[in-house]
Amino acid sequence: METTVHPLVTAAELERELRGPRAPRLLDVRWRLDRPDGRDDHRAGHLPGAVYVDLDSELAGHGAAIDGRHPLPGTADLQASARRWGLGRGDAVVVYDDLGGLSAARAWWLLRVSGVADVRLLDGGLAAWRTAGLPVEQGEVTPVPGDVVLEPIGAGRDGLGVVDTEEAGEWPEHGALVDSRAAERFRGDVEPVDPRAGHVPGALSVPTAGNLGPDGTFLEPAALAARYREAGVDLEGDVAVYCGSGVTAAHAALALTLAGARPALWPGSWSAWSSDPARPVAVGDPSDAPDDRRP
C-alpha cells in the first residue's frame, strides 16, 4: 500500500535531501500574472540544479475562451515537458517559486493528478531558502531527459479530482464550491482580467492569500481547517475549488489537503464561466439577497 507523501517540505529538510543519495528533482515555477515569463529571474538565481518550468506553455493547454485562460495540458504534452525537466520513473520532485507557492502549486497539482507519487512544494519558496542562508546558482539548467510516464489527468492521488464547468455550476447544490480569488473580485467590485465581474452563484469566498502566514509559509493544518470551516466549508464533504484561471486554485487545493479535505479543482475557473454570457453571475457578499444576480 502506497504511503501518502506530505505535500510540503521545509528548506532545511530539502537541503538535507539534496545531499543524500536520492536527491529530488527541483522545478522552478516562477510566474506572475503581471510578469508571466520568469526565465530572467531564474537565470539570476535559483536553487542548485533547479529546472525552469514555463507555466503558460508547459502547465497549461490552449483552447477557446470558454475553456478558460489556463486549460489543462494534454497528457502527452505534459509528459513530454516532464521528461524535458529530467523527471524519471520513481523520482521525487520538489516545486517552488518566489510567490508563496501560488504558481508552483499548479505543478504540484498537475503532477499529482497525473500519477506522480512523490511531489512536494517548498514551503516559503525561494525566500525561505535564502532566509536559511542556503546557496543559489545562476544560469541555465539543462538536465538529461527523463523517462517518466504520466497517467491521464483524472482522480489522481490523495483524492484530488477534476470538475468541469457544468459540474462546478451544480456543485453548491451538494457541496462547497470555494472561490479562492481576492474578496474584491469575488464581490465583483473589480475585475482586472476576465470578461465579467462577480462569482458563481452559491460559491464561498476563501481568498488563497489568507492561507499563508507573514513569512509566506502555510498556516498550520488546524488553522487552515478552522479558516475553511468558518467560511462554511464542510471538509468531510464534497469540496471543489476555483480561482481566475485554475492556477492559484491549485494552491487552495493544497491548503485544503493540509486541512484534511479531498478537494477537486475546476481548471476553467472564473475565466471559463465569465466567458459564457448564458451563465448567471452573483455579486456582493454571500449574505446578499439571492436576487442580486446578473445574467
Backbone bond lengths (Angstrom), bond angles and torsions (degrees), N, CA, C in turn:
res aa  C-N    CA-C-N  psi(-1)  N-CA   C-N-CA  omega(-1)  CA-C   N-CA-C  phi
1 M - - - 1.474 - - 1.530 109.50 -
2 E 1.315 115.96 131.99 1.465 120.26 -176.47 1.521 111.83 -73.40
3 T 1.320 116.52 135.45 1.457 121.28 176.67 1.522 108.98 -85.33
4 T 1.333 115.86 131.52 1.461 119.94 -179.93 1.524 109.92 -69.50
5 V 1.294 116.94 130.82 1.464 122.66 -179.90 1.521 109.31 -86.32
6 H 1.328 117.03 131.67 1.456 120.48 176.40 1.522 108.52 -62.18
7 P 1.339 118.50 136.42 1.470 119.52 -173.02 1.516 115.80 -75.99
8 L 1.332 118.67 -7.58 1.461 120.71 -177.49 1.527 110.87 -118.72
9 V 1.326 115.27 152.34 1.459 121.55 171.87 1.526 107.54 -138.52
10 T 1.323 117.80 139.75 1.455 121.10 178.69 1.524 109.81 -84.08
11 A 1.318 115.50 164.53 1.459 119.88 178.62 1.531 111.01 -61.16
12 A 1.337 117.10 -41.97 1.462 120.21 -179.61 1.526 110.98 -64.37
13 E 1.329 117.06 -42.60 1.465 120.24 178.64 1.523 111.16 -63.14
14 L 1.326 115.67 -42.53 1.466 119.47 -178.63 1.518 111.04 -65.79
15 E 1.317 116.68 -41.06 1.466 119.40 179.69 1.524 110.88 -59.45
16 R 1.334 117.13 -40.55 1.466 120.29 178.24 1.527 110.89 -65.65
17 E 1.327 116.59 -41.64 1.460 119.88 -179.20 1.523 112.01 -65.63
18 L 1.330 116.54 -35.58 1.460 119.82 -179.64 1.526 112.23 -67.47
19 R 1.329 117.29 -19.49 1.463 121.27 176.65 1.522 111.65 -91.86
20 G 1.336 116.45 -3.25 1.447 120.60 -176.63 1.517 113.35 -89.65
21 P 1.330 115.73 -177.85 1.465 120.29 -175.32 1.526 114.33 -73.50
22 R 1.331 117.28 -23.12 1.470 119.97 -179.07 1.526 109.01 -126.69
23 A 1.307 115.12 71.42 1.463 120.48 -177.86 1.530 110.50 -65.35
24 P 1.331 117.75 138.18 1.466 119.47 177.72 1.527 111.83 -71.00
25 R 1.322 115.66 155.37 1.460 121.10 172.44 1.525 108.54 -76.60
26 L 1.316 117.13 140.18 1.464 122.08 -177.75 1.526 110.67 -110.80
27 L 1.324 115.69 131.36 1.457 121.73 178.63 1.526 109.61 -120.71
28 D 1.312 116.14 123.65 1.464 123.71 179.31 1.528 107.97 -96.59
29 V 1.334 116.26 108.15 1.472 121.06 -174.38 1.521 109.78 -111.91
30 R 1.311 116.40 57.80 1.469 118.62 -179.99 1.523 110.53 -79.81
31 W 1.322 114.37 125.20 1.468 122.55 -177.18 1.519 107.83 -160.38
32 R 1.302 116.65 140.43 1.468 122.62 173.75 1.522 108.18 -137.70
33 L 1.303 116.34 151.22 1.454 120.48 179.99 1.524 110.78 -59.13
34 D 1.340 117.00 -37.46 1.467 120.41 -178.73 1.526 112.67 -88.74
35 R 1.345 117.58 -10.42 1.459 121.42 179.48 1.532 107.81 -148.83
36 P 1.332 116.58 74.31 1.461 119.34 -171.86 1.521 115.84 -67.05
37 D 1.318 118.35 -25.52 1.459 120.61 -178.53 1.527 109.74 -92.49
38 G 1.338 115.82 109.40 1.459 120.42 -177.64 1.509 114.57 -99.59
39 R 1.334 117.39 14.89 1.469 120.12 -175.94 1.527 112.75 -60.50
40 D 1.330 116.53 -43.07 1.463 118.55 -178.49 1.521 111.04 -63.42
41 D 1.330 116.59 -40.96 1.460 120.06 178.15 1.527 110.25 -64.51
42 H 1.322 116.04 -38.76 1.461 120.25 178.17 1.526 110.43 -62.05
43 R 1.323 117.11 -47.72 1.466 120.74 -179.11 1.529 111.38 -61.71
44 A 1.328 115.85 -33.47 1.463 119.80 -176.79 1.530 112.19 -71.48
45 G 1.321 117.13 -24.52 1.458 118.96 179.17 1.514 112.20 172.76
46 H 1.343 116.74 119.91 1.461 121.55 -179.94 1.522 109.97 -143.14
47 L 1.324 116.68 166.73 1.453 120.47 175.71 1.529 109.24 -59.55
48 P 1.308 118.47 142.67 1.465 120.76 -178.06 1.530 112.39 -54.91
49 G 1.331 114.48 123.83 1.457 120.13 178.18 1.510 115.57 85.25
50 A 1.327 118.32 -2.95 1.466 121.00 -177.08 1.526 111.03 -70.36
51 V 1.325 115.86 137.17 1.461 122.99 178.88 1.525 108.76 -99.44
52 Y 1.311 116.19 135.10 1.467 119.60 178.64 1.528 110.59 -74.38
53 V 1.333 115.11 135.17 1.464 122.68 177.92 1.522 108.67 -116.93
54 D 1.324 117.02 125.26 1.458 122.26 178.80 1.526 109.16 -88.00
55 L 1.319 116.26 109.18 1.459 120.06 -175.47 1.525 111.99 -62.21
56 D 1.320 117.10 -45.98 1.464 120.22 -175.56 1.522 112.93 -63.01
57 S 1.328 118.11 -38.88 1.456 120.12 -174.72 1.527 114.20 -100.08
58 E 1.337 117.91 -21.96 1.463 120.18 -175.32 1.530 113.83 -111.67
59 L 1.318 117.24 -24.83 1.469 120.24 -179.82 1.518 111.51 -108.68
60 A 1.320 117.19 12.62 1.463 122.02 179.03 1.517 109.36 -148.47
61 G 1.323 115.70 154.20 1.451 121.55 174.79 1.516 109.52 -101.23
62 H 1.299 116.36 -160.92 1.457 121.76 -179.65 1.522 108.37 -139.24
63 G 1.315 116.21 138.85 1.459 119.62 -178.91 1.511 111.17 -162.58
64 A 1.331 115.38 -162.04 1.465 121.26 178.45 1.527 109.75 -74.78
65 A 1.324 115.61 165.36 1.464 120.30 -178.97 1.520 112.02 -56.56
66 I 1.330 116.72 -37.11 1.468 119.05 -178.21 1.527 112.43 -73.37
67 D 1.335 118.02 -4.05 1.466 121.19 172.43 1.520 111.22 -86.94
68 G 1.335 117.43 -10.91 1.448 121.63 -178.14 1.509 112.80 96.40
69 R 1.330 115.65 168.04 1.464 120.64 -177.11 1.525 113.20 -76.12
70 H 1.319 117.30 -25.22 1.458 121.10 179.69 1.525 110.43 -133.19
71 P 1.329 117.34 67.05 1.470 118.83 177.17 1.529 110.61 -63.82
72 L 1.317 116.03 162.70 1.457 119.73 -177.72 1.525 110.84 -67.00
73 P 1.324 116.83 143.97 1.474 118.82 172.67 1.521 110.01 -73.60
74 G 1.318 117.03 157.49 1.454 120.29 173.57 1.519 109.79 -68.89
75 T 1.319 116.43 155.14 1.466 120.37 -178.12 1.523 111.81 -59.70
76 A 1.339 117.02 -43.23 1.467 119.99 -179.45 1.522 111.05 -62.92
77 D 1.340 116.87 -40.33 1.463 120.10 179.71 1.518 111.14 -67.26
78 L 1.334 116.51 -43.48 1.464 119.83 179.65 1.523 110.58 -64.77
79 Q 1.321 116.84 -40.04 1.464 120.18 178.75 1.526 111.07 -63.60
80 A 1.325 117.06 -41.35 1.465 120.18 177.76 1.523 110.70 -61.74
81 S 1.331 116.72 -41.09 1.460 120.21 178.02 1.521 110.70 -64.82
82 A 1.345 116.08 -45.44 1.465 120.17 -178.48 1.522 111.26 -61.75
83 R 1.319 117.13 -36.19 1.468 119.64 176.60 1.529 110.33 -68.43
84 R 1.330 116.63 -36.38 1.466 119.33 175.87 1.521 110.63 -62.98
85 W 1.326 116.85 -34.54 1.470 120.48 177.97 1.524 111.90 -71.27
86 G 1.331 116.78 -7.42 1.452 120.49 179.37 1.511 114.43 91.88
87 L 1.330 118.10 11.77 1.463 119.76 -177.57 1.524 110.88 -75.29
88 G 1.311 115.64 130.85 1.450 122.17 178.05 1.517 111.04 -113.70
89 R 1.303 116.39 169.33 1.467 121.43 178.32 1.528 109.74 -60.95
90 G 1.303 115.51 128.29 1.458 120.25 177.84 1.506 115.46 82.74
91 D 1.321 118.83 -0.60 1.467 120.81 179.40 1.524 111.22 -67.66
92 A 1.323 114.96 143.32 1.461 120.59 166.89 1.529 107.63 -83.43
93 V 1.315 116.90 146.38 1.463 122.14 -175.97 1.522 109.36 -131.18
94 V 1.316 116.65 137.17 1.471 122.27 172.14 1.521 107.80 -124.61
95 V 1.328 116.15 129.04 1.458 122.12 179.58 1.526 109.00 -111.25
96 Y 1.330 116.01 151.22 1.462 118.97 178.69 1.516 109.56 -156.52
97 D 1.335 115.42 168.53 1.461 122.47 173.54 1.521 107.93 -151.42
98 D 1.324 116.64 -164.49 1.463 120.93 176.17 1.519 110.27 -118.71
99 L 1.340 116.05 30.73 1.461 121.92 -172.93 1.532 111.20 -135.59
100 G 1.323 116.59 32.90 1.453 119.87 179.01 1.516 114.30 68.89
101 G 1.324 116.42 18.00 1.460 120.38 -179.93 1.506 114.55 88.41
102 L 1.332 118.37 1.99 1.462 121.69 -174.30 1.520 112.96 -65.70
103 S 1.323 118.19 -26.64 1.463 119.66 175.24 1.531 111.52 -102.42
104 A 1.331 117.78 -36.54 1.456 120.62 -178.57 1.523 112.11 -64.81
105 A 1.317 117.58 -27.44 1.466 120.40 179.66 1.524 111.66 -61.22
106 R 1.325 117.38 -25.58 1.470 120.37 176.30 1.527 109.73 -61.53
107 A 1.334 117.85 -41.62 1.460 121.14 178.08 1.524 110.44 -68.84
108 W 1.337 116.25 -41.34 1.468 119.91 177.08 1.523 110.14 -55.82
109 W 1.327 116.44 -50.68 1.464 120.49 -175.84 1.528 111.15 -65.46
110 L 1.332 116.86 -46.90 1.459 120.03 -177.28 1.531 111.77 -60.75
111 L 1.314 117.01 -43.42 1.456 119.19 -179.46 1.526 111.08 -68.66
112 R 1.320 116.99 -36.42 1.462 119.65 177.90 1.526 111.60 -64.35
113 V 1.344 116.88 -47.19 1.465 118.44 -178.30 1.522 111.75 -74.76
114 S 1.334 116.47 -6.81 1.465 120.76 175.35 1.521 111.63 -100.54
115 G 1.346 116.72 10.24 1.450 120.65 171.17 1.506 117.35 94.51
116 V 1.341 119.23 4.34 1.461 120.38 176.98 1.526 108.01 -77.31
117 A 1.324 116.22 122.85 1.462 120.68 -170.09 1.521 113.90 -75.86
118 D 1.323 117.81 -39.60 1.459 121.28 -171.29 1.529 109.94 -114.46
119 V 1.324 115.73 88.01 1.466 122.07 177.04 1.519 107.78 -128.53
120 R 1.335 116.32 128.71 1.458 121.01 178.83 1.527 110.45 -133.95
121 L 1.305 114.71 158.29 1.458 121.31 177.56 1.517 108.11 -108.84
122 L 1.328 116.65 135.07 1.461 121.41 176.96 1.523 108.85 -70.46
123 D 1.315 116.96 111.20 1.458 121.80 -176.63 1.524 109.84 -67.40
124 G 1.322 115.95 120.25 1.460 120.58 -177.07 1.512 114.05 91.48
125 G 1.340 116.80 -11.38 1.450 121.78 173.27 1.514 114.75 62.09
126 L 1.313 114.42 -151.94 1.463 121.11 -176.55 1.529 111.55 -59.23
127 A 1.332 116.73 -35.85 1.467 119.79 -179.52 1.521 111.24 -61.54
128 A 1.333 117.04 -41.64 1.465 120.53 179.32 1.525 110.27 -65.21
129 W 1.317 116.94 -38.33 1.467 121.28 178.74 1.520 110.42 -63.67
130 R 1.326 116.22 -46.48 1.467 120.43 -179.81 1.528 110.97 -66.62
131 T 1.334 117.05 -40.98 1.460 121.03 -179.47 1.524 111.07 -60.75
132 A 1.329 115.65 -33.56 1.461 120.25 178.32 1.525 112.37 -76.03
133 G 1.331 117.19 -0.98 1.456 121.38 178.60 1.514 113.89 74.81
134 L 1.322 115.72 24.86 1.466 119.98 -177.01 1.529 110.50 -90.91
135 P 1.320 117.61 153.50 1.473 120.59 -171.29 1.527 113.80 -77.61
136 V 1.318 114.70 152.08 1.461 121.83 170.71 1.522 107.13 -122.86
137 E 1.327 115.23 161.57 1.456 119.93 176.80 1.517 109.36 -126.21
138 Q 1.316 116.22 163.46 1.453 121.60 -178.04 1.524 110.63 -113.40
139 G 1.341 114.63 165.43 1.450 120.19 175.43 1.517 113.14 94.64
140 E 1.335 114.33 -173.20 1.462 121.65 -178.71 1.529 110.41 -88.20
141 V 1.330 115.16 153.02 1.460 121.30 173.16 1.524 107.64 -123.07
142 T 1.322 117.01 120.25 1.465 121.59 179.26 1.525 107.94 -120.60
143 P 1.320 117.39 99.17 1.466 120.00 -175.97 1.526 112.35 -79.07
144 V 1.311 115.16 165.51 1.463 120.89 169.82 1.530 106.80 -68.57
145 P 1.337 118.98 130.79 1.468 120.25 -178.24 1.530 111.67 -56.56
146 G 1.344 114.85 143.16 1.452 120.49 -179.33 1.515 112.54 -95.93
147 D 1.331 114.82 -177.44 1.461 120.29 -178.67 1.532 112.24 -127.30
148 V 1.334 116.55 25.21 1.460 119.82 -178.62 1.532 110.56 -57.74
149 V 1.326 115.89 145.25 1.456 122.26 176.23 1.534 107.72 -117.38
150 L 1.321 116.17 120.74 1.455 120.74 -178.54 1.525 110.89 -100.17
151 E 1.321 114.77 151.36 1.457 121.66 176.84 1.526 109.22 -92.30
152 P 1.334 118.12 156.91 1.463 119.41 173.98 1.522 110.67 -56.35
153 I 1.313 116.28 136.60 1.468 120.79 -177.38 1.523 109.20 -61.09
154 G 1.325 115.47 126.44 1.461 118.95 -177.25 1.502 111.06 -165.16
155 A 1.344 116.01 -130.65 1.460 120.31 -175.22 1.523 111.76 -63.07
156 G 1.333 116.83 -34.74 1.449 119.98 172.79 1.513 114.46 67.04
157 R 1.324 115.50 -167.35 1.451 123.07 -179.07 1.525 110.34 -91.17
158 D 1.323 115.84 163.27 1.463 122.71 176.06 1.520 112.83 59.25
159 G 1.337 117.99 17.32 1.455 120.12 -179.75 1.506 114.24 79.30
160 L 1.337 117.33 1.61 1.461 119.99 179.53 1.528 109.07 -63.27
161 G 1.309 116.57 133.19 1.449 119.88 -178.65 1.513 112.26 -131.89
162 V 1.322 115.45 -176.57 1.460 122.97 -178.15 1.521 108.55 -130.85
163 V 1.330 116.30 136.94 1.465 120.48 173.64 1.523 108.46 -123.46
164 D 1.328 116.09 151.04 1.457 119.85 177.20 1.522 109.72 -98.16
165 T 1.316 116.11 -178.82 1.458 120.43 -174.01 1.527 112.32 -64.73
166 E 1.324 117.74 -39.50 1.466 120.18 177.96 1.523 110.34 -62.01
167 E 1.319 116.49 -46.51 1.469 120.39 -179.68 1.525 110.73 -63.67
168 A 1.333 117.02 -39.02 1.459 120.31 -179.29 1.527 111.32 -62.15
169 G 1.324 116.65 -40.95 1.458 119.55 179.76 1.513 112.88 -63.24
170 E 1.327 117.11 -30.60 1.466 121.80 -179.59 1.520 112.60 -91.46
171 W 1.317 117.44 -11.07 1.458 121.81 -172.22 1.536 113.99 -56.98
172 P 1.361 119.03 -43.27 1.465 118.37 -177.92 1.526 114.20 -60.85
173 E 1.324 117.83 -13.88 1.461 119.83 178.75 1.524 112.53 -72.07
174 H 1.336 116.58 -22.42 1.470 118.35 -177.15 1.527 113.55 -135.21
175 G 1.319 117.87 -3.87 1.459 120.22 -178.55 1.518 111.17 -157.62
176 A 1.320 115.65 -165.62 1.462 121.39 -179.10 1.521 109.91 -103.53
177 L 1.332 116.06 125.31 1.458 122.34 174.17 1.525 106.70 -104.80
178 V 1.320 116.60 109.80 1.459 122.02 -173.19 1.524 110.57 -96.16
179 D 1.333 116.24 124.48 1.461 123.15 175.04 1.524 106.85 -96.01
180 S 1.325 117.02 115.30 1.460 120.66 -173.73 1.531 113.67 -97.50
181 R 1.329 117.49 8.23 1.467 120.33 178.01 1.525 110.50 -74.50
182 A 1.329 115.98 170.49 1.458 120.86 175.35 1.522 110.19 -59.20
183 A 1.319 116.48 149.58 1.463 121.44 -174.66 1.523 112.47 -58.90
184 E 1.338 117.69 -35.74 1.461 119.38 -177.81 1.527 111.63 -69.07
185 R 1.309 116.94 -29.87 1.466 119.34 175.35 1.527 110.31 -74.86
186 F 1.320 116.74 -39.72 1.458 120.44 176.34 1.525 110.72 -58.01
187 R 1.333 116.94 -46.44 1.466 120.91 -178.92 1.516 111.89 -68.38
188 G 1.333 117.64 -22.42 1.453 120.50 -176.29 1.503 113.36 90.44
189 D 1.338 116.76 13.47 1.469 119.81 178.13 1.523 110.79 -65.70
190 V 1.316 115.60 -37.40 1.466 121.83 179.43 1.522 108.52 -140.66
191 E 1.317 116.42 156.39 1.461 121.33 171.07 1.516 107.95 -151.86
192 P 1.343 116.30 94.53 1.465 120.33 -173.21 1.521 115.24 -78.90
193 V 1.335 118.42 -12.44 1.459 119.39 -170.32 1.532 113.05 -127.42
194 D 1.312 117.64 -48.26 1.458 121.33 -169.00 1.529 113.50 -93.16
195 P 1.352 117.72 165.30 1.464 121.74 -170.20 1.525 115.56 -62.50
196 R 1.338 118.04 -34.89 1.458 120.91 -178.12 1.522 110.01 -132.56
197 A 1.334 115.58 153.28 1.463 121.53 -179.48 1.525 110.20 -97.95
198 G 1.329 115.75 149.98 1.454 120.82 177.52 1.516 111.10 127.26
199 H 1.347 115.08 -155.07 1.458 119.72 -178.14 1.520 110.92 -148.70
200 V 1.320 115.98 169.71 1.454 121.34 178.38 1.533 108.37 -69.27
201 P 1.326 118.81 129.79 1.462 120.16 178.80 1.529 111.99 -53.38
202 G 1.326 115.29 130.32 1.454 120.63 179.33 1.507 114.95 91.67
203 A 1.339 118.04 -6.56 1.466 120.90 -179.60 1.524 111.00 -72.51
204 L 1.334 115.60 156.84 1.458 122.78 177.45 1.525 108.96 -110.19
205 S 1.320 116.67 137.92 1.464 121.24 -177.38 1.529 110.74 -92.31
206 V 1.341 115.88 116.94 1.467 121.89 173.22 1.527 106.88 -138.53
207 P 1.337 118.29 86.66 1.464 120.98 -176.33 1.524 112.44 -56.40
208 T 1.316 115.75 133.35 1.459 121.91 -175.06 1.522 112.64 -60.43
209 A 1.329 117.34 -38.80 1.457 119.99 -175.14 1.520 111.84 -57.47
210 G 1.329 117.78 -27.89 1.462 121.20 -179.74 1.510 114.29 -71.54
211 N 1.324 117.78 -5.76 1.459 121.04 177.86 1.525 112.41 -83.64
212 L 1.335 116.50 -4.37 1.461 121.46 -179.33 1.522 110.82 -110.49
213 G 1.311 115.67 148.23 1.447 120.68 173.70 1.514 111.25 -83.65
214 P 1.341 117.62 179.46 1.467 121.11 -178.84 1.526 113.90 -59.10
215 D 1.337 116.99 -25.48 1.456 119.77 -179.26 1.525 113.12 -89.12
216 G 1.340 116.88 4.22 1.455 120.26 177.46 1.511 114.34 84.00
217 T 1.320 118.46 6.59 1.463 121.33 175.57 1.524 109.58 -98.65
218 F 1.333 116.36 160.11 1.456 120.73 -178.65 1.529 111.28 -66.45
219 L 1.334 115.34 145.70 1.453 120.69 171.11 1.530 109.03 -62.82
220 E 1.320 115.99 161.83 1.459 120.69 176.67 1.535 109.68 -64.04
221 P 1.339 117.70 151.02 1.467 120.25 -178.04 1.525 114.12 -52.13
222 A 1.323 118.04 -40.88 1.467 120.07 -179.61 1.522 111.04 -63.61
223 A 1.328 117.08 -39.27 1.463 120.46 178.93 1.522 110.85 -68.52
224 L 1.325 116.96 -38.33 1.462 120.46 177.07 1.531 110.02 -64.20
225 A 1.322 116.36 -45.16 1.460 120.14 179.65 1.521 110.83 -60.02
226 A 1.331 116.80 -43.23 1.460 120.53 179.68 1.519 111.28 -63.59
227 R 1.321 116.31 -38.42 1.464 120.51 -179.10 1.525 111.22 -64.01
228 Y 1.324 117.21 -45.07 1.458 119.93 -179.59 1.521 111.68 -71.12
229 R 1.328 116.99 -39.00 1.465 118.77 179.07 1.528 110.74 -64.45
230 E 1.331 116.55 -38.06 1.467 120.34 178.81 1.525 110.95 -61.49
231 A 1.334 117.06 -30.24 1.466 121.33 178.83 1.526 112.40 -82.28
232 G 1.336 117.01 -3.50 1.455 120.01 178.05 1.512 115.30 101.48
233 V 1.341 117.73 11.83 1.461 121.57 -178.30 1.523 110.22 -88.10
234 D 1.321 116.89 125.09 1.461 122.38 172.54 1.528 106.98 -87.10
235 L 1.322 116.81 104.78 1.460 121.28 -174.40 1.519 112.71 -68.96
236 E 1.316 117.08 -17.88 1.467 120.51 177.44 1.521 111.71 -89.32
237 G 1.327 116.96 -10.02 1.455 121.34 -178.03 1.514 112.57 -97.37
238 D 1.335 114.84 -162.59 1.463 120.63 179.11 1.524 109.60 -79.46
239 V 1.320 116.50 124.03 1.463 122.13 -178.75 1.527 108.69 -128.58
240 A 1.316 116.20 130.49 1.467 122.32 173.05 1.521 107.57 -128.35
241 V 1.322 116.24 150.42 1.456 120.19 -175.08 1.523 110.26 -132.39
242 Y 1.343 115.29 146.26 1.465 120.78 175.37 1.510 109.81 -143.31
243 C 1.340 115.06 168.55 1.465 121.94 176.67 1.513 107.26 -143.35
244 G 1.337 118.09 -140.50 1.450 119.82 176.86 1.517 112.21 -77.85
245 S 1.347 116.39 -46.59 1.465 119.03 -177.01 1.519 113.54 -142.33
246 G 1.331 118.06 18.99 1.452 120.63 176.04 1.514 115.24 89.40
247 V 1.330 118.59 8.42 1.463 121.20 179.28 1.522 110.13 -90.24
248 T 1.335 117.52 -64.75 1.462 118.71 -179.88 1.528 112.25 -70.05
249 A 1.318 117.63 -16.05 1.467 119.57 173.99 1.523 110.41 -61.19
250 A 1.331 117.66 -31.74 1.461 120.53 177.24 1.525 110.65 -65.54
251 H 1.326 116.26 -34.44 1.468 121.24 175.99 1.524 109.71 -64.75
252 A 1.324 116.35 -41.36 1.465 120.31 176.69 1.521 110.78 -66.47
253 A 1.337 117.04 -36.74 1.465 120.34 177.33 1.522 110.49 -62.42
254 L 1.330 117.01 -37.52 1.461 120.12 177.64 1.530 109.72 -66.53
255 A 1.343 116.45 -44.40 1.457 120.21 178.78 1.525 111.36 -61.10
256 L 1.325 116.77 -42.33 1.459 120.94 178.56 1.526 111.13 -64.98
257 T 1.331 117.01 -36.05 1.460 120.85 175.78 1.527 110.06 -62.86
258 L 1.330 117.29 -44.22 1.459 121.04 176.80 1.527 111.17 -61.44
259 A 1.338 115.73 -34.32 1.460 121.09 -178.53 1.522 112.79 -76.60
260 G 1.335 117.27 -8.23 1.451 120.30 176.87 1.514 115.57 105.81
261 A 1.343 117.81 2.99 1.464 121.17 179.59 1.528 109.99 -89.21
262 R 1.324 114.80 170.78 1.471 121.39 174.70 1.525 106.33 -122.73
263 P 1.329 117.13 78.94 1.460 121.12 -169.51 1.517 114.91 -78.36
264 A 1.309 114.64 149.24 1.460 121.82 167.83 1.523 107.71 -102.90
265 L 1.317 117.11 153.46 1.461 121.67 -179.52 1.521 109.73 -117.92
266 W 1.312 115.28 138.78 1.457 122.04 176.97 1.529 107.58 -100.98
267 P 1.321 118.48 101.26 1.473 120.85 -174.39 1.526 114.12 -62.16
268 G 1.330 117.92 -38.88 1.463 119.51 -178.10 1.509 113.07 -65.96
269 S 1.331 115.98 -36.79 1.456 124.27 176.52 1.536 112.65 51.11
270 W 1.333 115.71 -155.72 1.461 119.76 -173.13 1.532 112.14 -63.34
271 S 1.312 118.08 -30.70 1.469 120.03 -179.80 1.521 110.73 -62.52
272 A 1.324 117.33 -34.37 1.463 120.42 177.57 1.523 110.91 -76.05
273 W 1.309 116.38 -45.94 1.472 121.02 -177.44 1.528 111.71 -62.30
274 S 1.326 116.08 -47.62 1.468 120.40 -174.55 1.523 112.51 -72.66
275 S 1.342 117.24 -13.73 1.463 120.68 178.32 1.521 112.59 -83.11
276 D 1.314 117.00 -9.09 1.463 121.61 179.05 1.522 108.98 -106.09
277 P 1.335 118.44 104.41 1.467 120.77 -175.48 1.524 113.85 -63.82
278 A 1.320 118.28 -13.84 1.460 120.65 179.29 1.523 112.42 -79.54
279 R 1.313 117.53 -13.81 1.470 119.44 -176.54 1.527 110.94 -89.03
280 P 1.337 116.63 138.06 1.467 120.30 -178.48 1.522 111.98 -71.44
281 V 1.318 115.65 151.83 1.449 121.85 179.99 1.520 108.97 -127.46
282 A 1.318 117.57 132.25 1.461 122.44 174.93 1.524 108.61 -101.78
283 V 1.327 115.92 147.32 1.459 121.04 177.64 1.522 109.15 -130.46
284 G 1.323 115.75 163.88 1.445 120.50 179.70 1.517 112.66 85.50
285 D 1.331 115.91 -172.67 1.453 121.64 178.82 1.521 110.41 -77.52
286 P 1.343 117.79 160.23 1.461 120.16 -179.70 1.519 113.64 -57.81
287 S 1.331 117.73 -23.60 1.464 120.84 -178.55 1.525 112.68 -82.49
288 D 1.339 117.32 -2.85 1.455 119.84 178.20 1.516 111.28 -62.74
289 A 1.304 116.10 159.87 1.470 121.08 179.22 1.522 110.65 -60.24
290 P 1.355 117.67 146.05 1.453 120.02 -177.21 1.511 114.70 -64.18
291 D 1.346 117.76 -15.63 1.460 118.28 179.64 1.528 112.32 -87.83
292 D 1.349 116.21 4.77 1.471 120.52 -179.90 1.534 108.33 -82.30
293 R 1.351 114.80 66.19 1.457 120.02 -177.76 1.535 109.24 -136.45
294 R 1.326 114.55 154.53 1.455 120.60 177.18 1.510 109.07 -125.72
295 P 1.319 119.25 134.14 1.451 119.68 178.31 1.519 111.40 -69.38
